[in-house]
């Protein structure tokens, strides 16, 4: 998967909107840091000090669950599932690779390391949990 720090994404949106001659709504892809699932797990474990997941859900099980939950959402509850079949199918068999050279050259984007973004997110979650009423 490709990751982008939310502040970098916001900066790209502002820069694109303010770019001279961009009245036509030019589009940009942002985020240049790719991690496979195990790299993501390792990084989160390192930053948070918690153990990484011991196993991954097998692809066949994730896809089966996506198909069933999509059907259930359409036919029974009328809600969108958390992991619909098309999303699971893409995560299991597709890829999310793309070229961000346009956002770098035209918008002057540089990207915050994903570890910095995740560290900030973990700190925010811990702070929020410590301030939550018991």
Secondary structure by P-SEA (a helix, b strand, c coil): cccccaaaaaaaaaaaaaccccccbbbbbbbcccccaaaaaaaaaaaaccccccccccaaaaaaaaaaaaaaaaccccccccccaaaaaaaccccccccaaaaaaacccccccaaaaaaaaaaaaaaaaaaccc
